[in-house]
Amino acid sequence: MNKPKVVVTRTQFENEMERLRAVSDLVVIDSPNPPSKEELKEKISGATALFAHINDSVNGEIMDAAGPSLKVIAEFGVGYDNIDVEAANERDIAVANTPGVLTETTASFAFTLMQSAARRIAEGDRFVRNGKWAHFEPLDLLGYDLSSSVLGIIGFGRIGSYLGKIASDNGMKVLYYNRSTPQETYGAERIDSIEDLLERSDVVSLHCPYTPETKNLISKNQLKIMKKTSTLINTARGPIVNLDDVYHSLSTGEIAYAALDVTDPEPINMDHPILKLENLTILPHIASATVETRKKMSQMTVDNIIEGLQNKLPTYCVNSENINW
């Protein structure tokens, strides 16, 4: 009896690929670049499951290229805005993700970016490398203590609330904006409007999901509200922030600093003028990039696929109410 076909769109941890090889006809797209739409359509033909990544746009056209055999699309990550869930519902395809596993890693990374901005770590590194360190100067590269600052968190789910705990434990006053009331607030103050939060915060960190409602959530009108001394942190999704507007605000002094782990587009165009600014830290989507976290994400993604191959709804299925197996 032929094994079901499983397609993985990037090179992954080999021990997890061995688990899939044991139960499937495994196809790994081993390429330095994400597969094009045409390549993915070709590779996915006849597949039962797809191991997808954030750069893979999985819409109805891709699903139809797989054919009626496709049962599971397992996303390597928490966010799955790259997958057309409505199209999956129409085709009775389970969509699964990896919730919870990267909470602490991403939250601590966001706090690290806050510390780096506050203490001007990246600027200090460039200062030395550019030969400007001639002697000790007591007024050079003065930063500020986070313990005397106010953190505003937009999106107080698992990651946002854990960041709130870290910040509170380090002496920061924490404000948060969230549509629903979280189970645990760690002493943070709920704010009813994003504008009020932006106006009161020294640091703003984004942890909301990317939806049509949150696209360009932080644009020129919101940036104008923020303090001129404030820092913007984005480890969520690139399209939540209007990159051109952030460039304008940084270059004109409307805000003091930004640290972006995600951009729109991703990767960023190398000719974008924001890359010339000194008051910016920009990184290649690495908030969850620890060995332990990425291994666990891979394991959970494979678990979701194997459950689907066994005709079971994946444990972390996000559209289970619409699946009729």
N, C-alpha and C positions, 0 to 999 in steps of 0.2 A: 504494500500500500504506500502510495506517495506521501511524503511529509508535506504539511502546509508550508507555503512560502512566506517568509518574513523579510522585510526590507528595512535596513538601518541606514540612515542618510549621512552618517559621519562615522569615522573610526571611534570605537568605544573601548572600554576596559575589556581585555581579552577574556578574563574569567567569566564575565557576563555573556560575552559572545559564545563561549563554549556551552553555556547553559542553553542558549537558543539553538545552537547547532545540534544539540542532542534531541531536540523535539521538532526541528523544522528544517526546511531547505533555506538556508540563510544567505541573503545577499547584502553585503556591506558595500556602500558606495565610498570607496577609499580614494578621496580626492582632497586636495588642499582647499578647494572652494566648495561652497554649497552647490548641490545639483541644480541645474537649470530646470525650468518647468518641463521642457521636452525630455530631458534625461530622466527626471523623476517619473514622468508618465510612462516612459519605456520600461524603467526598472520595476515599477509597481504593478505592472500587468500580471494579473493572476494571483496577487498577494492576498494573504489572509490577515496580515497585520503589518502596520507601519510604525517603526520607531522614529519619531519625528523630533526635530530641534527647532529652536526659535526662529531661525532664518528660513525655514521651509514653509511656504505658503500652501496650505493644504485646503483646497476648495473643492467644489463639486466636480469640476473638470478632472482634478487629480483622482478623486474617489471613483469617478466613472471609468477612468483609465485602468484602475485596478480591476473593475468588474464586480459582479455580485459576490465574489468570494471574500471581499474585504469585510472583516468583522470588528477590528480594533485599530484605533489610532492612539498610540501611547506617546505622550509628550514628555520629553526630558526636561522637566521644570515644573514650576507651579503655574505660571501664566500660560494660557493656551489661546491667546488672541490671534495667533497665526493659523488657527484651525477654524473652518466654517462649521460651527456646531449645528446650526440649523440644517445645513446640507447633510451632515452626518445623521441627524435625526430622521430626515426624509428617507435615508437609505438604510436605516436600522444599524448604524455603525456606532459602536461604543467609543467614546473619547475619554481618555484617562490622563491624569497628571501625577505629580509627586509632591503633595502638600506636606508642610510641616518640617521636612528634612533640612531645609536651608534657612529656617527661621533665625537661629542663633548666629549662623555664619554671616548672613546678609545684614542683620542688625548690627553686629559688631563691626562689620566693614563700614557701614554708614557712620558709626561713631568714630571709627578711625579716620575717615575723611573729614569729619568735623574737627577732630583734634589736629589733623594736619593743616587744615585751613587756619584754625585759631592760632597755631604756633608757627605758621608760615614755613612749613617743612620744605615744600617744593621750591619756594623762593630761595630759601637758604642753601639748598643743594645747588641751584643754578648760580647763586652768588659766589660760591666757592669754585665751581667748575669754570666760571667766566673770569677767574683771576682777580676778583674784587676784594678778597679777604686779605687786606694788608696788615691789619692789627685789630685788637679788641676795641670795639666801639660800643659804649653802654647804651646808646640810643638807636643802634641798627636793628632792623628786623624785629621790632617789638610786636608781639602778638597780644593775645588776651586769654584770660582764664575762663574756661567753659563753666566753671562752678559759679560764676557770677552772671551767667547768660541765661536767656530764655530760649527754649527749643520749641518750635511749632511743628507738629507732625500731622501731615495730611494723609489719612488712611491709617486707622488704628486696629488693623487685623493682627495676625500672628506676628509679623515682622515689625510693624509699627509699634505695637504695644511692648514688644520685647526691647526695642530701642528706647522706648519711654522708661522702662525699668533701668536700663543701663545708665541713661542720662540722669535719672533721679538719684540713683546710687552714687553718682559722681557730683551731686550737688546742684544740678540744673533744675530750674523751674520748667515744667513740661506742660504745654498746651496741646490739645489735639482736636482735629475735626474729623468726624466720622458719621456716616449716615445712620448707623445703628449704634446702640449702646453696647460696648464690649463687656465681656464677663469680668475682666480684670483691668483696672486702669492704673494701678501702681501709684496712686496719688495724683495723677495728671488731671488737669482742669479741662473740661469739655468746652469748646467754643462753638457757637451756633453758626458762624459764618466764616468762610475762608478769608474774606477781606479783613475781618477783625483779627484773625490769627496772624495773617501776614503783617499787619500793622504793629503787632505787639512782639513779634519774635526777632531774636538776634540770629537764629539759625532756623531755616525751614527745610525739612526733610520729607521727601515724597515717598509714600508707600501704598498708594492706591492702585487698583488694577487699571489696565488700559481698556477703556470702553468708548463708544461714540461720545458719551457724556464727558469723559475726562480728556479727550483729545484737545491739545492746546489749553489745558487747564491753567497753566502758568504762561501767560503771554504779557504783552506790553502793559495792559491795564493793571494786571496783578503785580507786576514787577515795580510799577510806579508807587504802589502802596508800601512796599517793603522799605525797611530802614536803609539809609545809605551805607551803614556799617554792616549790613547783614550778609549772610552766606546762604546760598541755595545748594542743596544736596539732592541729586536724583539717582537712586539705585533701582527705580521701579521699571518704567518703560520710557523710551525716548520720545514718542509722540505726545506724552503728557506735557512736555515743555516745548515751547516754540524757540528753536535754537537761534534764529535770527534776532528775535526780541531779546534773548539773553545776551547775545553779542552786543547789541545796542546798549543794554543796561550796564554791562560790565565796562564797556569802552567809554561811556559817558559818566560813570560814577554813580548811577542810580542805585546799584548794589555794589558791595565790595568784592565779593568772591563767589565762585561757583565751582562745585566738584561734581562732575558728571560721569557716571559709569555706563550710561546708556545715551544714545542720541537718535535723532531721526533726520536722515536715514542712518542705518547702521550696517557697515561702518560709516563714519563721517566722511564726507568728501574732503580730500586733503587740501583743496584750495579754499576751504571755508576760512574767512578772516578771523574767526574766533580762535583758531589755533595759534595765532600770533600774539595773543594776549598773555600777560604774565600773571594775571589774577584769576587763573583758571587751572584746575586739575582735570584732565580728561583721560578716561581709562576704557579698555576694550571689553566691557561687560564681564567683569571678573568678581562681582560681589559674592558669588557662591563658589568661587574657584579655590577650594581646598581639596586635598586628596580625599579626606574623609567624606566630605559632603558630596562631591561629584561621584564617588564610588557608590554611596547610598542612593543617589538619584538614579544612577544606572541600574542598580539592583531593583529599585522600585519600578522602573520602567519595564524591565524584563519580567518582573512579577506580574505586572498588569497584562503583558502580552501572553504569557504562559497561561494565565487564568482564562483569557479570551480563547486561546487555542483549545482549552478544555471545555469550551462552551459555557463558561461561567462569566458573569459580569465581573470586570476587574474591580478589585477592592476600592480603588480610587477613581471610579467612573464618575464623570461630572454630568452625564446626561442619562443616568439610569432610568429616570421616570419616563423616558421616551424610547426605550429599547424593549423590543418584544421578541426575545429569543425563546 
